[in-house]
Every structure is written in structure tokens, then in C-alpha cells.
Amino acid sequence: MATRGKRHRVVVVGGGFGGLQTVRSLRRAPVEVTLIDRRNFHLFQPLLYQVATGALAPEEIGAPLRVVLGRQRNVRVVMGEVRAFDLDARRVIVDPREENDQDVTFAYDTLIVAGGSRYSYFGHDEWRQFAHEIKSLESATAVRQQIFTAFEAAELEQDPTRREAWLTFVVVGGGPTGVEMAGQIAELARDTSPHSFRSADPRRARILLLEASDRLLPMFPPRLSAKAARALERLGVTPLLHTAVIDLDEHSVSARRPDGETEQIPTRTIVWSAGVVASELASALAEASGAELDRGGRVAVGPELTIHGHPDVITLGDMVCVHDAAGNDVGLPGLASTAMQQGRYAAAAVRARLGGEAIGPFRYVDKGNLATIGRARAVADIKGIQISGMLAWLTWLAVHIFYSSAFRIACSSSPAGRSAS
């Protein structure tokens, strides 16, 4: 068993926005923190789609957790896969992911789990090999390779029908990631010089955005959804609403159209951004605690983000369904800002318990929604104020510069960050 001294032991699982915010908020607390993540780096996930289209390099949105937390003396970073929770014994069982190595056990006084989420293929996991999701650096770089390979293959293809398939890009899911991805592919195709290729013209590419519901960006007001659709159309994207994927493979997508007919779309590039399901850690916690899971695989927690019967276990981010005192789903959005607020709350709860104080329920502060559609195009809904176009894009740019700058400062301010530069 791995233990660290006699101070209050906090084990944080997950180095995303929620987990990292928790750890950093405990930097002056009299605790010993162990941060466990399956990867040893933090990812600025909102900009993954720009890695997928070559606008950013992977290292621009990722940084080693040991670098980010290099100056925080009360934290230890561990790379490993959490295999199980023993809540009665207050232990986390971790697979170090090294061949022939035995599991490692970490004891805790407070456990904070922030496992995040992944895209759902609606029971068709066999589609995953043909339609990459944009949730990790690995998948984003795979999509980037696929997009640029499609342009090169179209240049060599002699058959017009097969060339059209290479130049057809299908994005599944009309949420923010799907809208941003479709717009970025359209700009990439449109901005490619016609003199760069001799046989294929990337500007003739078809970008199809498939959405099963009646509008894009369903979390935005309908007026902004309509504006986003028009902006995408001006870029050359074709939104296909009321259109659900029923099958796909490496050569095509089969979709059910609004009239009920099935259309087969020849394509070699499919990007998946539809549906969200909680991390497998949610089901592991539910199994260990008896807590309920909702349809999205999220584990039920109370107003203080704790699992019923286990006040020492705080769970946050996309993997939780928060209930109020009456047992009603609070309906929090699955945004980075939500996870960060919950991370700060979790740290405050730890400090309050150390001081023998009570802490009230978690209260979410809605900071609005932003989605970019391309250069100088975006939509924003901020505290009831709806903006679009250049002003919304400048707002999006300011927000991301603020958060990404803070991210870079945190990395460069550590001893490891300076020595690596």
C-alpha cells in the first residue's frame, strides 16, 4: 500500500479541468495530495478540434502534469489506470500500466473523482474504428492525418466518383464540437491554394454535418442555432438536420433522412461528436457504493457532490448527475467551467472539513455558452445576451486567450517548465 505521511490524505482521480482545479486550489492546505491520471499530461480540450485540422500543434494544448504542478510541494503525480474503489477501506486500486507490475493501492481520507466523459456510439462500438472522436490528442492527430491523407488521395485518384468520396467529409453531431470541426474543415478546404494540387481541387470538398435533432447547437437559443447554421452554409458546410446515422464503415455512412428513407454517403473521413457517456469510473463508483447511474452512465451525487453514504467521496464533472435536496436532477451543463467550479468547491469542502466547519451545497454560476464557427464567426449566449458574428468571435477569442494564457503561465512558472524551455 502506498501512503504518504500522517497529514490528511486527498486522492484526486483525473487530471482534467475539474481534477486539476481541485489540486491547485489545495496548494496552501495542510494536506497531502495524490493526483492519479491514466496520462501524465493535462489537455486543454476545447481546442482539440484545431489540432485535428492542423491549426495548432499538439504541444500547444497539452502540458505534463508534473510541469504544471512542479512548484506545488504537497502534491504527487501518479500515472496509472484506476481499476477499482474500496470505499469501506478507503482505498483506490491502481493498475500502473506496466507489464508484469502488480496493482498499487492508495489510501485516502478524502477521495475526489473527476473522470470526465467520452462520446457515445449508441451501442455501436464497432463504429469507433472508422469514425474518430475528438476527445484525446491521439484521436485528434488521427483525424488530422485522415483529413490531409484524403486530399492527397484525391489528387491521385483517377475515377471521379471515388475522388468525390475522398473529398467528402462527414461530421456526426451538431453540438459545439461538431459545429467547430465542420467549420474548420470547410475553412481548410476553402483556403487551400488551387495551385497546390493539379488534379483535385480541395475547394470542391463537401462537408456534411449530420444532426439527428431539429437544430444545431441545441443548448443555445433557437435564434443562435439558426445563425450558426447560416454561417456554416456560407462557409460551404451542408447541415443535415433530422438525419440519424444507422450504419457506417470505412467507405460510407448510411443515414436515415427526415422522410424515413436511407441515404448512403460515400466518404473516407468521418468525425464523431455525437452523444456523451460518462467515464467508466462512474460505473466503478456506482458498483462500489450502490449509487444509481442515469441513462448517460453518470453517477448520482447529492447537493454537496458526495455519494450517498460516503461523505468522504466527492465526484465532479461530466461523470456526475447532481441532485438537489429533493432528489431532482439539477441539470448542470457539461462544460469545462462547470468542472472547474466544482473543483474549487471540492477543495473548499476539504478545507472546511479540516476546520470542522460545514459547507453549503454546490452552486453553479452560469457563465454562458460559446461556439466558434470559423475565423470571425461565432455565437455566444452570455447571461441572456445573445451575440453572433465578429463580436461573438472576439468574445470567444478573449475567453480562450485568458484560459490558455493562464494554462501556459502555470506551465512556464514551474522549475520543470523553465528548464524545458
Backbone hydrogen bonds in HBPLUS format (Angstrom, degrees):
<---DONOR---> <-ACCEPTOR-->    atom                        ^
c    i                          cat <-CA-CA->   ^        H-A-AA   ^      H-
h    n   atom  resd res      DA  || num        DHA   H-A  angle D-A-AA Bond
n    s   type  num  typ     dist DA aas  dist angle  dist       angle   num
A0002-ALA N   A0105-THR O   2.68 MM 103  5.85 169.3  1.69 172.3 174.1     1
A0032-GLU N   A0008-HIS O   2.95 MM  24  6.20 163.1  1.98 157.1 160.0     2
A0109-ASP N   A0009-ARG O   2.77 MM 100  5.07 169.0  1.78 141.4 142.5     3
A0110-THR N   A0009-ARG O   3.05 MM 101  6.45 155.2  2.11 159.9 162.0     4
A0010-VAL N   A0032-GLU O   2.90 MM  22  6.08 169.8  1.91 153.5 156.8     5
A0034-THR N   A0010-VAL O   2.87 MM  24  6.35 154.0  1.94 158.9 166.1     6
A0011-VAL N   A0110-THR O   3.02 MM  99  6.48 158.2  2.07 161.7 168.0     7
A0112-ILE N   A0011-VAL O   2.86 MM 101  6.18 166.4  1.87 166.0 167.0     8
A0012-VAL N   A0034-THR O   2.82 MM  22  6.08 166.1  1.84 156.0 160.8     9
A0036-ILE N   A0012-VAL O   2.82 MM  24  6.20 165.6  1.84 166.7 171.8    10
A0013-VAL N   A0112-ILE O   2.82 MM  99  6.28 160.2  1.85 160.8 167.5    11
A0114-ALA N   A0013-VAL O   2.77 MM 101  5.82 167.0  1.78 164.8 168.6    12
A0014-GLY N   A0036-ILE O   2.77 MM  22  6.00 166.7  1.79 166.0 170.7    13
A0020-LEU N   A0016-GLY O   2.91 MM   4  5.78 163.4  1.94 150.4 156.0    14
A0021-GLN N   A0017-PHE O   3.05 MM   4  5.97 153.6  2.12 137.4 145.2    15
A0022-THR N   A0018-GLY O   3.05 MM   4  6.25 151.7  2.13 144.7 152.2    16
A0023-VAL N   A0019-GLY O   3.08 MM   4  6.37 165.0  2.10 152.7 155.5    17
A0024-ARG N   A0020-LEU O   2.97 MM   4  6.16 172.2  1.98 156.2 158.2    18
A0025-SER N   A0021-GLN O   3.02 MM   4  6.03 146.7  2.13 139.9 148.8    19
A0026-LEU N   A0023-VAL O   3.07 MM   3  5.27 151.5  2.15 103.9 112.8    20
A0027-ARG N   A0024-ARG O   3.28 MM   3  5.29 159.5  2.32 109.5 109.8    21
A0029-ALA N   A0026-LEU O   3.10 MM   3  5.07 159.7  2.14 106.1 112.4    22
A0031-VAL N   A0029-ALA O   2.81 MM   2  5.50 139.0  1.98 104.2  92.0    23
A0033-VAL N   A0074-ASN O   2.80 MM  41  5.99 177.0  1.80 168.0 168.3    24
A0076-ARG N   A0033-VAL O   2.84 MM  43  6.23 143.7  1.97 146.1 157.5    25
A0035-LEU N   A0076-ARG O   2.80 MM  41  6.11 165.3  1.82 165.8 170.9    26
A0078-VAL N   A0035-LEU O   2.77 MM  43  6.01 162.9  1.80 169.2 167.5    27
A0037-ASP N   A0078-VAL O   3.08 MM  41  6.56 155.3  2.14 162.0 169.8    28
A0080-GLY N   A0037-ASP O   2.95 MM  43  5.84 154.1  2.01 126.7 135.1    29
A0065-LEU N   A0040-ASN O   2.86 MM  25  5.67 160.7  1.89 125.0 131.5    30
A0042-HIS N   A0063-ALA O   2.75 MM  21  5.45 157.6  1.80 165.8 159.2    31
A0063-ALA N   A0042-HIS O   3.03 MM  21  5.45 153.4  2.10 149.2 157.4    32
A0045-GLN N   A0043-LEU O   2.99 MM   2  5.36 124.7  2.30 106.3  90.3    33
A0044-PHE N   A0061-ILE O   2.70 MM  17  5.05 172.2  1.71 164.5 165.5    34
A0047-LEU N   A0044-PHE O   3.28 MM   3  6.32 166.2  2.30 130.5 133.5    35
A0048-LEU N   A0045-GLN O   3.00 MM   3  5.24 166.4  2.02 124.1 123.0    36
A0050-GLN N   A0047-LEU O   3.08 MM   3  5.49 140.3  2.25 106.6 117.1    37
A0051-VAL N   A0048-LEU O   2.95 MM   3  5.15 128.8  2.22 101.9 116.0    38
A0052-ALA N   A0048-LEU O   3.00 MM   4  6.38 153.2  2.07 150.2 158.5    39
A0055-ALA N   A0050-GLN O   2.80 MM   5  4.99 127.3  2.07 157.3 161.2    40
A0056-LEU N   A0050-GLN O   3.16 MM   6  5.50 149.7  2.26 117.2 115.5    41
A0054-GLY N   A0051-VAL O   3.16 MM   3  5.08 164.7  2.19 103.7 108.3    42
A0060-GLU N   A0057-ALA O   2.92 MM   3  5.49 155.7  1.98 118.7 126.6    43
A0061-ILE N   A0058-PRO O   3.19 MM   3  5.87 163.9  2.22 118.4 122.7    44
A0067-VAL N   A0064-PRO O   2.98 MM   3  5.22 132.5  2.21 101.8 114.8    45
A0068-VAL N   A0064-PRO O   3.00 MM   4  6.39 164.8  2.03 157.0 160.4    46
A0069-LEU N   A0065-LEU O   2.94 MM   4  5.98 157.6  1.99 148.5 153.8    47
A0070-GLY N   A0067-VAL O   3.18 MM   3  4.87 167.0  2.20 104.7 106.2    48
A0072-GLN N   A0069-LEU O   3.04 MM   3  5.34 151.7  2.13 111.0 119.9    49
A0081-GLU N   A0095-ASP O   2.79 MM  14  4.99 163.4  1.82 154.0 151.8    50
A0095-ASP N   A0081-GLU O   2.66 MM  14  4.99 173.3  1.67 155.6 153.6    51
A0083-ARG N   A0093-ILE O   2.75 MM  10  5.61 155.6  1.81 149.3 157.4    52
A0084-ALA N   A0093-ILE O   3.36 MM   9  5.21 157.2  2.41 136.2 137.3    53
A0093-ILE N   A0084-ALA O   2.97 MM   9  5.21 169.5  1.98 150.7 152.5    54
A0086-ASP N   A0091-ARG O   2.93 MM   5  5.08 177.4  1.93 154.7 154.1    55
A0090-ARG N   A0086-ASP O   2.87 MM   4  5.76 109.6  2.37 134.7 153.5    56
A0091-ARG N   A0086-ASP O   2.92 MM   5  5.08 159.7  1.97 139.0 145.6    57
A0108-TYR N   A0090-ARG O   3.16 MM  18  5.69 150.5  2.25 142.7 143.5    58
A0092-VAL N   A0106-PHE O   2.86 MM  14  5.16 150.6  1.95 140.8 150.6    59
A0106-PHE N   A0092-VAL O   2.91 MM  14  5.16 160.8  1.94 146.9 153.2    60
A0094-VAL N   A0104-VAL O   2.76 MM  10  5.13 169.5  1.77 159.3 162.5    61
A0104-VAL N   A0094-VAL O   2.78 MM  10  5.13 163.7  1.81 153.3 157.5    62
A0101-ASP N   A0098-GLU O   3.05 MM   3  5.54 162.5  2.08 135.0 136.4    63
A0111-LEU N   A0312-ASP O   2.87 MM 201  6.22 168.1  1.89 167.5 171.4    64
A0314-ILE N   A0111-LEU O   2.79 MM 203  6.16 164.5  1.81 167.3 168.8    65
A0113-VAL N   A0314-ILE O   2.85 MM 201  6.38 155.4  1.91 157.0 164.2    66
A0316-LEU N   A0113-VAL O   3.01 MM 203  6.43 159.0  2.06 164.1 166.3    67
A0279-SER N   A0116-GLY O   3.07 MM 163  5.59 146.2  2.19 142.8 132.5    68
A0118-ARG N   A0277-VAL O   2.87 MM 159  5.53 161.7  1.91 163.7 169.8    69
A0277-VAL N   A0118-ARG O   2.78 MM 159  5.53 170.9  1.79 172.9 174.8    70
A0120-SER N   A0275-GLY O   3.08 MM 155  4.99 155.9  2.14 102.7 108.7    71
A0124-HIS N   A0121-TYR O   2.97 MM   3  5.22 150.7  2.05 109.1 118.6    72
A0127-TRP N   A0124-HIS O   2.95 MM   3  5.74 166.0  1.97 122.6 127.1    73
A0128-ARG N   A0125-ASP O   3.11 MM   3  5.45 151.3  2.20 107.4 115.3    74
A0130-PHE N   A0127-TRP O   2.90 MM   3  5.50 149.9  1.99 119.1 128.2    75
A0131-ALA N   A0127-TRP O   2.96 MM   4  6.05 146.0  2.08 156.5 166.3    76
A0272-TRP N   A0132-HIS O   2.80 MM 140  5.66 176.4  1.80 144.6 145.9    77
A0140-ALA N   A0136-SER O   2.97 MM   4  6.14 158.4  2.02 148.6 155.2    78
A0141-THR N   A0137-LEU O   2.94 MM   4  6.07 162.6  1.97 150.5 154.4    79
A0142-ALA N   A0138-GLU O   3.02 MM   4  6.19 143.7  2.16 138.5 149.0    80
A0143-VAL N   A0139-SER O   2.95 MM   4  6.21 152.9  2.02 146.8 153.1    81
A0144-ARG N   A0140-ALA O   2.96 MM   4  6.24 158.6  2.01 146.2 152.4    82
A0145-GLN N   A0141-THR O   2.98 MM   4  6.17 160.4  2.02 143.2 147.9    83
A0146-GLN N   A0142-ALA O   2.98 MM   4  6.18 152.0  2.06 142.0 150.1    84
A0147-ILE N   A0143-VAL O   2.87 MM   4  6.14 157.6  1.92 156.8 161.8    85
A0148-PHE N   A0144-ARG O   3.10 MM   4  6.33 175.8  2.11 158.4 158.6    86
A0149-THR N   A0145-GLN O   2.91 MM   4  5.89 148.3  2.01 141.5 151.3    87
A0150-ALA N   A0146-GLN O   2.99 MM   4  6.10 144.7  2.12 139.1 147.9    88
A0151-PHE N   A0147-ILE O   3.32 MM   4  6.74 152.3  2.40 147.3 152.9    89
A0152-GLU N   A0148-PHE O   3.20 MM   4  6.46 160.4  2.24 144.1 149.2    90
A0153-ALA N   A0149-THR O   2.78 MM   4  5.98 157.2  1.83 152.3 159.1    91
A0154-ALA N   A0150-ALA O   2.94 MM   4  6.06 152.2  2.02 145.0 152.2    92
A0155-GLU N   A0151-PHE O   3.18 MM   4  6.44 143.5  2.32 139.5 148.4    93
A0156-LEU N   A0153-ALA O   3.16 MM   3  5.26 128.2  2.44  97.1 109.7    94
A0157-GLU N   A0153-ALA O   2.98 MM   4  6.11 135.4  2.18 145.0 157.9    95
A0163-ARG N   A0159-ASP O   2.88 MM   4  6.06 152.3  1.96 153.7 162.9    96
A0164-GLU N   A0160-PRO O   2.97 MM   4  6.12 151.7  2.05 140.6 147.4    97
A0165-ALA N   A0161-THR O   3.16 MM   4  6.50 146.2  2.28 140.3 149.1    98
A0166-TRP N   A0162-ARG O   3.07 MM   4  6.43 153.4  2.14 145.9 152.2    99
A0167-LEU N   A0163-ARG O   3.08 MM   4  6.37 142.1  2.23 143.7 154.3   100
A0168-THR N   A0165-ALA O   3.18 MM   3  5.10 161.1  2.21 107.4 108.0   101
A0206-ARG N   A0167-LEU O   2.85 MM  39  6.29 153.4  1.93 152.1 161.1   102
A0169-PHE N   A0206-ARG O   2.78 MM  37  6.13 168.1  1.80 169.1 172.8   103
A0208-LEU N   A0169-PHE O   2.85 MM  39  6.21 160.6  1.88 163.2 169.8   104
A0170-VAL N   A0269-THR O   3.06 MM  99  6.37 174.1  2.07 164.5 163.8   105
A0271-VAL N   A0170-VAL O   2.88 MM 101  6.32 161.0  1.92 159.7 165.9   106
A0171-VAL N   A0208-LEU O   2.84 MM  37  6.16 170.3  1.85 171.2 174.5   107
A0210-LEU N   A0171-VAL O   2.85 MM  39  6.21 157.5  1.90 163.7 170.5   108
A0172-VAL N   A0271-VAL O   2.84 MM  99  6.18 169.1  1.85 172.1 175.3   109
A0273-SER N   A0172-VAL O   2.73 MM 101  5.66 149.6  1.82 158.8 167.6   110
A0173-GLY N   A0210-LEU O   2.75 MM  37  5.78 168.8  1.76 166.7 170.5   111
A0217-LEU N   A0174-GLY O   2.81 MM  43  5.93 173.0  1.81 159.3 157.0   112
A0179-VAL N   A0175-GLY O   2.93 MM   4  6.11 166.6  1.95 164.2 168.3   113
A0180-GLU N   A0176-PRO O   2.88 MM   4  5.98 166.4  1.90 151.9 156.2   114
A0181-MET N   A0177-THR O   2.83 MM   4  5.90 159.0  1.87 148.2 154.8   115
A0182-ALA N   A0178-GLY O   2.92 MM   4  6.01 167.1  1.94 149.5 153.1   116
A0183-GLY N   A0179-VAL O   3.03 MM   4  6.14 163.6  2.06 148.0 152.8   117
A0184-GLN N   A0180-GLU O   2.97 MM   4  6.10 152.8  2.04 143.6 151.3   118
A0185-ILE N   A0181-MET O   2.97 MM   4  6.22 159.8  2.01 154.1 158.7   119
A0186-ALA N   A0182-ALA O   3.02 MM   4  6.20 159.8  2.06 147.5 153.3   120
A0187-GLU N   A0183-GLY O   3.00 MM   4  6.24 155.3  2.06 145.4 151.6   121
A0188-LEU N   A0184-GLN O   2.93 MM   4  6.12 154.6  2.00 144.9 152.4   122
A0189-ALA N   A0185-ILE O   2.92 MM   4  6.18 160.4  1.96 152.7 157.0   123
A0190-ARG N   A0186-ALA O   2.86 MM   4  5.99 160.4  1.90 147.6 153.9   124
A0191-ASP N   A0187-GLU O   2.86 MM   4  5.81 156.9  1.92 147.3 152.6   125
A0196-SER N   A0193-SER O   2.98 MM   3  5.38 165.3  2.01 114.1 118.8   126
A0204-ARG N   A0201-ASP O   2.88 MM   3  5.69 167.7  1.90 127.8 132.0   127
A0205-ALA N   A0202-PRO O   3.04 MM   3  5.36 158.0  2.09 116.1 117.7   128
A0238-THR N   A0207-ILE O   2.83 MM  31  6.16 169.2  1.84 168.6 172.4   129
A0209-LEU N   A0238-THR O   3.03 MM  29  6.08 166.6  2.05 136.5 139.3   130
A0240-LEU N   A0209-LEU O   2.78 MM  31  5.87 171.4  1.78 155.4 154.5   131
A0211-GLU N   A0240-LEU O   3.01 MM  29  6.15 165.5  2.03 156.5 152.8   132
A0243-THR N   A0211-GLU O   3.02 MM  32  5.59 165.7  2.04 132.2 130.3   133
A0242-HIS N   A0213-SER O   2.92 MM  29  5.05 158.7  1.97 150.3 147.1   134
A0220-PHE N   A0217-LEU O   2.96 MM   3  5.58 166.4  1.98 123.7 128.2   135
A0224-LEU N   A0221-PRO O   3.03 MM   3  5.56 124.4  2.35 114.6 126.9   136
A0225-SER N   A0221-PRO O   3.12 MM   4  6.45 153.6  2.19 151.1 159.1   137
A0226-ALA N   A0222-PRO O   2.98 MM   4  6.22 157.8  2.03 152.1 156.3   138
A0227-LYS N   A0223-ARG O   3.12 MM   4  6.39 153.4  2.19 140.3 147.7   139
A0228-ALA N   A0224-LEU O   2.87 MM   4  6.07 156.3  1.93 148.6 154.7   140
A0229-ALA N   A0225-SER O   3.00 MM   4  6.29 155.8  2.06 146.5 152.8   141
A0230-ARG N   A0226-ALA O   3.03 MM   4  6.32 159.3  2.07 149.6 154.6   142
A0231-ALA N   A0227-LYS O   2.95 MM   4  6.17 157.5  2.00 148.8 155.2   143
A0232-LEU N   A0228-ALA O   2.96 MM   4  6.19 157.1  2.02 150.5 156.3   144
A0233-GLU N   A0229-ALA O   3.01 MM   4  6.24 156.6  2.06 146.4 152.9   145
A0234-ARG N   A0230-ARG O   3.03 MM   4  6.30 151.0  2.12 146.8 154.0   146
A0235-LEU N   A0231-ALA O   3.21 MM   4  6.50 135.8  2.41 136.7 148.1   147
A0235-LEU N   A0232-LEU O   3.01 MM   3  5.05 128.3  2.28  96.0 110.3   148
A0236-GLY N   A0232-LEU O   3.11 MM   4  6.43 121.1  2.48 138.3 153.8   149
A0237-VAL N   A0232-LEU O   2.93 MM   5  5.18 162.4  1.96 145.8 139.9   150
A0236-GLY N   A0233-GLU O   3.04 MM   3  5.02 142.6  2.18  96.6 108.0   151
A0244-ALA N   A0256-ARG O   3.21 MM  12  5.25 148.1  2.32 139.7 141.8   152
A0256-ARG N   A0244-ALA O   2.73 MM  12  5.25 161.2  1.77 157.4 159.0   153
A0246-ILE N   A0254-SER O   2.87 MM   8  5.74 172.3  1.88 151.6 154.3   154
A0247-ASP N   A0254-SER O   3.32 MM   7  5.03 149.7  2.42 140.3 135.7   155
A0254-SER N   A0247-ASP O   2.76 MM   7  5.03 172.8  1.76 147.1 148.2   156
A0249-ASP N   A0252-SER O   3.00 MM   3  5.63 159.0  2.04 161.5 163.1   157
A0267-THR N   A0251-HIS O   2.97 MM  16  5.54 160.6  2.01 124.5 130.8   158
A0253-VAL N   A0265-ILE O   2.94 MM  12  5.08 148.7  2.03 132.5 142.0   159
A0265-ILE N   A0253-VAL O   2.72 MM  12  5.08 171.7  1.72 154.7 157.5   160
A0255-ALA N   A0263-GLU O   2.85 MM   8  5.32 165.2  1.87 154.3 157.9   161
A0263-GLU N   A0255-ALA O   2.79 MM   8  5.32 167.5  1.80 159.9 162.9   162
A0257-ARG N   A0261-GLU O   2.78 MM   4  5.47 164.3  1.81 175.8 173.6   163
A0260-GLY N   A0257-ARG O   2.91 MM   3  5.33 161.9  1.94 119.5 123.4   164
A0278-ALA N   A0296-GLY O   2.87 MM  18  6.21 165.8  1.89 169.5 174.1   165
A0282-ALA N   A0279-SER O   3.00 MM   3  5.80 158.1  2.05 121.3 126.3   166
A0284-ALA N   A0280-GLU O   3.14 MM   4  6.48 152.6  2.22 146.1 154.4   167
A0285-LEU N   A0281-LEU O   2.92 MM   4  6.11 154.1  1.99 145.2 151.1   168
A0286-ALA N   A0282-ALA O   2.92 MM   4  6.17 156.3  1.98 145.7 153.0   169
A0287-GLU N   A0283-SER O   2.89 MM   4  6.03 155.4  1.95 144.5 150.6   170
A0288-ALA N   A0284-ALA O   3.08 MM   4  6.25 150.2  2.17 139.4 147.3   171
A0289-SER N   A0285-LEU O   2.89 MM   4  5.98 139.9  2.05 146.8 157.3   172
A0290-GLY N   A0286-ALA O   2.70 MM   4  5.19 146.8  1.80 144.1 149.8   173
A0300-ALA N   A0292-GLU O   2.97 MM   8  5.57 152.5  2.05 159.8 160.8   174
A0294-ASP N   A0298-ARG O   2.95 MM   4  5.42 150.3  2.04 142.4 151.1   175
A0297-GLY N   A0294-ASP O   2.92 MM   3  5.27 159.2  1.96 118.3 120.3   176
A0299-VAL N   A0319-MET O   2.97 MM  20  6.41 153.2  2.04 157.1 148.8   177
A0321-CYS N   A0299-VAL O   2.89 MM  22  5.82 157.7  1.94 142.6 141.9   178
A0301-VAL N   A0321-CYS O   3.12 MM  20  6.18 160.1  2.16 146.8 146.0   179
A0323-HIS N   A0301-VAL O   2.92 MM  22  6.10 154.0  1.99 153.4 161.2   180
A0302-GLY N   A0306-THR O   2.95 MM   4  5.56 166.0  1.97 153.0 154.2   181
A0305-LEU N   A0302-GLY O   2.89 MM   3  5.17 155.5  1.95 121.2 122.3   182
A0362-PHE N   A0303-PRO O   2.86 MM  59  5.94 167.2  1.87 150.7 149.7   183
A0315-THR N   A0305-LEU O   2.87 MM  10  5.71 164.8  1.89 169.3 171.4   184
A0307-ILE N   A0313-VAL O   3.34 MM   6  6.20 145.9  2.47 154.3 162.4   185
A0310-HIS N   A0307-ILE O   2.86 MM   3  5.36 157.5  1.91 142.6 143.7   186
A0313-VAL N   A0310-HIS O   3.02 MM   3  5.61 162.8  2.05 124.6 125.6   187
A0320-VAL N   A0317-GLY O   3.37 MM   3  6.08 165.2  2.39 123.6 123.6   188
A0330-VAL N   A0322-VAL O   2.81 MM   8  5.72 175.7  1.81 162.0 162.2   189
A0324-ASP N   A0328-ASN O   2.86 MM   4  5.44 151.2  1.94 146.0 153.3   190
A0327-GLY N   A0324-ASP O   2.91 MM   3  5.25 161.7  1.94 114.6 120.0   191
A0338-THR N   A0335-LEU O   3.17 MM   3  5.24 126.5  2.47  96.2 109.2   192
A0339-ALA N   A0335-LEU O   3.28 MM   4  6.67 162.9  2.31 151.4 154.1   193
A0340-MET N   A0336-ALA O   2.93 MM   4  6.17 156.5  1.99 151.8 158.9   194
A0341-GLN N   A0337-SER O   3.01 MM   4  6.12 159.0  2.05 143.0 148.2   195
A0342-GLN N   A0338-THR O   2.97 MM   4  6.21 159.3  2.01 151.0 157.2   196
A0343-GLY N   A0339-ALA O   2.83 MM   4  6.02 144.7  1.96 142.2 152.4   197
A0344-ARG N   A0340-MET O   3.03 MM   4  6.34 157.6  2.08 149.9 154.2   198
A0345-TYR N   A0341-GLN O   2.99 MM   4  6.23 152.8  2.07 143.8 152.0   199
A0346-ALA N   A0342-GLN O   2.82 MM   4  6.04 156.5  1.87 148.2 154.2   200
A0347-ALA N   A0343-GLY O   3.11 MM   4  6.38 158.0  2.16 147.0 151.9   201
A0348-ALA N   A0344-ARG O   3.00 MM   4  6.24 154.2  2.07 143.4 150.8   202
A0349-ALA N   A0345-TYR O   2.82 MM   4  6.11 147.6  1.92 150.2 159.8   203
A0350-VAL N   A0346-ALA O   3.06 MM   4  6.38 151.7  2.14 145.6 152.3   204
A0351-ARG N   A0347-ALA O   3.06 MM   4  6.38 164.7  2.09 151.2 154.7   205
A0352-ALA N   A0348-ALA O   2.89 MM   4  6.06 153.9  1.96 145.7 153.3   206
A0353-ARG N   A0349-ALA O   3.02 MM   4  6.20 158.5  2.06 147.4 152.4   207
A0354-LEU N   A0350-VAL O   3.04 MM   4  6.30 155.5  2.11 150.0 156.7   208
A0355-GLY N   A0351-ARG O   3.18 MM   4  6.43 141.1  2.34 139.3 149.0   209
A0355-GLY N   A0352-ALA O   3.13 MM   3  5.16 126.0  2.44  94.3 108.1   210
A0357-GLU N   A0352-ALA O   2.78 MM   5  4.90 163.5  1.81 153.9 148.5   211
A0356-GLY N   A0353-ARG O   3.02 MM   3  4.86 159.8  2.07 100.9 106.8   212
A0369-ASN N   A0381-ASP O   2.88 MM  12  5.19 151.6  1.96 136.1 143.5   213
A0381-ASP N   A0369-ASN O   2.92 MM  12  5.19 161.3  1.96 149.7 154.9   214
A0371-ALA N   A0379-VAL O   3.03 MM   8  5.53 153.7  2.10 163.2 163.8   215
A0379-VAL N   A0371-ALA O   2.90 MM   8  5.53 154.7  1.97 156.2 164.6   216
A0373-ILE N   A0377-ARG O   2.86 MM   4  5.21 175.5  1.87 130.4 131.8   217
A0377-ARG N   A0374-GLY O   3.10 MM   3  5.11 158.0  2.15 127.5 122.3   218
A0389-GLY N   A0378-ALA O   2.96 MM  11  5.35 128.9  2.23 161.1 157.7   219
A0380-ALA N   A0387-ILE O   2.88 MM   7  5.28 153.6  1.95 160.4 155.8   220
A0387-ILE N   A0380-ALA O   2.95 MM   7  5.28 164.8  1.97 151.2 156.2   221
A0382-ILE N   A0385-ILE O   2.94 MM   3  5.11 159.4  1.99 148.7 146.0   222
A0385-ILE N   A0382-ILE O   2.96 MM   3  5.11 163.7  1.99 113.1 116.9   223
A0393-TRP N   A0389-GLY O   2.99 MM   4  6.25 152.5  2.07 148.3 157.0   224
A0394-LEU N   A0390-MET O   2.83 MM   4  6.10 156.6  1.89 156.2 162.1   225
A0395-THR N   A0391-LEU O   2.99 MM   4  6.23 149.8  2.09 142.5 151.0   226
A0396-TRP N   A0392-ALA O   2.87 MM   4  6.16 161.1  1.90 148.6 153.6   227
A0397-LEU N   A0393-TRP O   2.79 MM   4  6.01 157.8  1.84 148.0 154.7   228
A0398-ALA N   A0394-LEU O   2.88 MM   4  6.06 158.0  1.93 144.7 150.2   229
A0399-VAL N   A0395-THR O   3.01 MM   4  6.25 164.0  2.04 154.0 157.8   230
A0400-HIS N   A0396-TRP O   3.00 MM   4  6.22 165.6  2.02 153.0 156.8   231
A0401-ILE N   A0397-LEU O   2.84 MM   4  5.97 152.2  1.92 148.8 157.0   232
A0402-PHE N   A0398-ALA O   2.95 MM   4  6.09 157.0  2.01 145.3 151.6   233
A0403-TYR N   A0399-VAL O   3.04 MM   4  6.35 167.4  2.05 152.8 154.8   234
A0404-SER N   A0400-HIS O   2.80 MM   4  5.73 159.8  1.84 143.3 150.3   235
A0405-SER N   A0401-ILE O   2.80 MM   4  5.64 147.3  1.90 139.0 147.9   236
A0406-ALA N   A0402-PHE O   3.08 MM   4  6.26 159.3  2.12 143.4 149.0   237
A0407-PHE N   A0403-TYR O   2.96 MM   4  6.14 147.5  2.07 138.8 148.4   238
A0408-ARG N   A0404-SER O   2.89 MM   4  6.16 155.1  1.95 144.3 149.9   239
A0409-ILE N   A0405-SER O   2.81 MM   4  6.02 161.2  1.84 154.5 159.9   240
A0410-ALA N   A0406-ALA O   2.99 MM   4  6.11 158.5  2.04 143.1 148.7   241
A0411-CYS N   A0407-PHE O   3.16 MM   4  6.44 146.2  2.28 138.7 147.8   242
A0412-SER N   A0408-ARG O   2.84 MM   4  6.08 164.2  1.86 156.2 159.9   243
A0413-SER N   A0409-ILE O   2.90 MM   4  5.84 138.6  2.07 147.8 156.7   244
A0417-GLY N   A0414-SER O   3.07 MM   3  5.05 116.2  2.50  94.5 110.2   245
A0418-ARG N   A0414-SER O   3.05 MM   4  6.39 155.7  2.11 155.5 161.0   246
A0419-SER N   A0415-PRO O   3.01 MM   4  6.20 162.4  2.04 149.5 154.6   247
A0420-ALA N   A0416-ALA O   3.03 MM   4  6.09 136.9  2.23 139.2 149.7   248
A0421-SER N   A0418-ARG O   3.17 MM   3  5.32 149.4  2.27 100.9 109.9   249
